[in-house]
Each structure stands twice: as C-alpha cells, then as structure tokens.
C-alpha cells in the first residue's frame, strides 16, 4: 500500500474553522446576557438591552450571509471581536456598570483577538475596552476619578484581562511552533532531522499570506555547506554526512522557536524567518556562520572546521511570493559562494 502522509491544515482552513466556532460563541454570549436579564435583573429585560441583543444577533448573522461580498476569514474575525466587545460594553453599562457581573464576558473577544490579531491591533482593542470601562466607571461610580480607589478599581477590572491577552498570545505562538514541528516530523529530512524542501515552501507561502495581513516582513535565508564534495573525497561520505548534521545543529542552536530550518537539498539548507527584516536576517546569518565555524568536525583522521555561504531575501522588498523570494535568496547565495571561492584562491574550503 502507498504511504499515507498527514498534512497540517493551512491557516485559511484554520480560520474558516475558527469562524464557525465563533458563531457559537456569539450565541452563547447572547444567551448569557439574556438569562442574566431574565433571572438576575430586578426589572427584567430592559428595552435597551433587548435592542442590543437584537442588533448583535443581526450583526452575527450578517457576517455569515453567503450573498454578501467575500470577506477574508481574518477580517471577519476582527470585525467579530470589535462587534462583540462593543456589545459587551453596552451591556455592562446597562447592568450595574463598573460592578456588572457580565464584565467577564470581555474574555471572549480578548482571547479571540489574541489568537488572530497582530500585536498593534490587539493593543488597539484592549485600549478600546479599557477606555470603555473607564468611561462607564467614571459616569456611574461615586468614587472620584482622580482618586487612588478609582485607579485600583480600574486596575482590578482590566488587569486580569491584560494578563489573559498576553498569555493567550503566547499560547498562539507556541501552537504555531508546534504545528511547524509536526509538519517537519511528517515530512522531514532523515539525515538532519530538519524539515523537507516541500514543507519549507508550503510554510513560506502560508507565512507570506499571513504577513501581508499583519503588515510584517518575512525573510528567507539560504545556507550552503562549503566544500562538501572535497570532504567526501578526502574523508569519506560519513564525514560529509557529519558535516551536514553539524550545520543542522548550528541552525537549531541559533534560530528562534518560530523560525523554520529545512534541508533544501544536497549541501544546501534554507530557513524561514517570520517577522525578520533585512537587518535582522543579516544578524542571524552572522550567528549561523560563527556557530558553524566554531564547531570542529572530527573526521577520524583530523579535526576540521566547516564554513558556509549564505544568501537572504526579504518580502515584500525582494518578492511577494514564495518562488520569487527563494530565487532571490539563492542568487545572493551564489554570489556569496563565488566571492568566498575567489578569496580562497578558487578552491572549495573544507576547513
């Protein structure tokens, strides 16, 4: 039977699934507010809250109407978080204001935003929620706004929300790292344990689409082990394999958890560096070059030092699709390789 390979879902598929789950969250929020008004409110369901429930329910349905213009899942989720936060703010104002038992409902849009929004947009949402709470508390509380007691009340209400936002954002990053590692295990390089060429290309494509939405740079670094053929000729293929493993270990030691190193083929490696601009990728390249050269390779006959040639490219400056970006990095790798060979007198370096 042919081998079956499992492939992780793309971010677009993940977001589509998340959009469907958020629809359930919308109705749960509506149900909690409605039950609170019917059970706990002294005067029952007020006209203002009933109107807000109707508006938010219509908003939730409208976001999923198939005949509306196509809206990207990420944009729909962002609209949803803002709509949910606005609805909760209004309900908090209508239900005991700063002391409303429904304040905890803010956790839902905050957790959702921390998972899908970039840092600046998440900060904007948190600032809006904090401003809404401060305004409600200032208008309805008997505590003077300029007093320490008022500041303490605001901190007690908003502080836990900020902590949840930070923890959820960190969890989202950890999940992304775990997915990349899982992909590398599914289709990894047997010799080095790094991701395969195919995994890296797919990851670059996904990252470029996500980075465009977030407005962040994305870099690719290509790495070539200098003089692999000469190593094989002088000391045998085992020494060459050990040199490849040495480079792979250097990549693992110097890269961030969010970076993705891969065996590109032969004596070449490639690295995806999400969020890294041209200056950052040059700093990474310097660390990798030093880490490779600082580790001696025991060939059995002697200890040698390995060296690497490198090239990098950064989106959107050097290209906005995976093929163009990787090709730009490989051209610069070839240029660096030629310069290093010329400096060494035209001979490949083994150490």
ZINOR-V412295 format. One record per backbone hydrogen bond with DSSP energy under -0.5 kcal/mol. NH is the residue of the N-H (numbers start at 1). CO is the residue of the C=O. Records with the same first field share a line. If there is no record, write none. Layout:
NH: CO  CO
//
This chain:
14: 10
15: 11
16: 12
17: 13
18: 14
19: 15
20: 16
21: 17
22: 18
23: 19
24: 20
25: 21
26: 22
27: 23
28: 24
29: 25
30: 26
31: 27
32: 28
33: 29
34: 30
35: 31
36: 32
37: 33
38: 34
39: 35
40: 36
41: 36
44: 41
46: 44
50: 46
51: 47
52: 48
53: 49
54: 50
55: 51
56: 52
57: 53
58: 54
59: 55
60: 56
61: 57
62: 58
63: 59
64: 60  61
65: 62
68: 65
76: 72
77: 73
78: 74
79: 75
80: 76
81: 77
82: 78
83: 79
84: 80
85: 81
86: 82
87: 83
88: 84
89: 85
90: 86
91: 87
92: 88
93: 89
94: 90
95: 91  92
97: 92
99: 96
100: 97
103: 100
104: 101
105: 102
106: 103
107: 104
108: 105
109: 105
110: 106
111: 107
112: 108
113: 109
114: 110
115: 111
116: 112
117: 113
122: 118
123: 119
124: 120
125: 121
126: 122
127: 123
128: 124
129: 125
130: 126
131: 127
132: 128
133: 129
134: 130
135: 131
136: 132
137: 133
138: 134
139: 135
140: 136
141: 137
147: 144
151: 147
152: 148
153: 149
154: 150
155: 151
156: 152
157: 153
158: 154
159: 155
162: 158
163: 159
164: 160
165: 161
166: 162
167: 163
168: 164
169: 165
170: 166
171: 167
172: 168
173: 169
174: 170
175: 171
176: 172
177: 173
178: 174
179: 175
180: 176
181: 177
182: 178
183: 179
184: 180
185: 181
186: 182
187: 183
188: 185
189: 194
193: 189
195: 261
196: 187
200: 196
201: 197
202: 198
203: 199
204: 200
205: 201
206: 202
207: 203
208: 204
209: 205
210: 206
211: 207
212: 208
213: 209
214: 210
215: 211
216: 211
218: 315
219: 273
220: 313
221: 271
222: 311
223: 269
224: 309
225: 267
226: 224  307
228: 225
231: 227
232: 228
233: 229
234: 230
235: 231
236: 231  232
239: 236
240: 236
241: 237
242: 238
243: 239
244: 240
245: 241
246: 242
247: 243
248: 244
249: 245
250: 246
251: 247
252: 248
253: 249
254: 250
255: 251
259: 256
260: 272
262: 270
263: 195
264: 262  268
265: 268
268: 265
269: 223
270: 262
271: 221
272: 260
273: 219  271
274: 272
275: 217
276: 273
281: 277
282: 278
283: 279
284: 280
285: 281
286: 282
287: 283
288: 284
289: 285
290: 286
291: 287
292: 288
293: 289
294: 290
295: 291  292
296: 294
297: 304
298: 296
299: 297  302
304: 297
306: 292  295
309: 224
311: 222
313: 220
315: 218
318: 314
319: 316
325: 321
326: 322
327: 323
328: 324
329: 325
330: 326
331: 327
332: 328
333: 329
334: 330
335: 331
336: 332
337: 333
338: 334
339: 335
340: 336
341: 337
342: 338
343: 339
344: 340
345: 342
346: 341
//
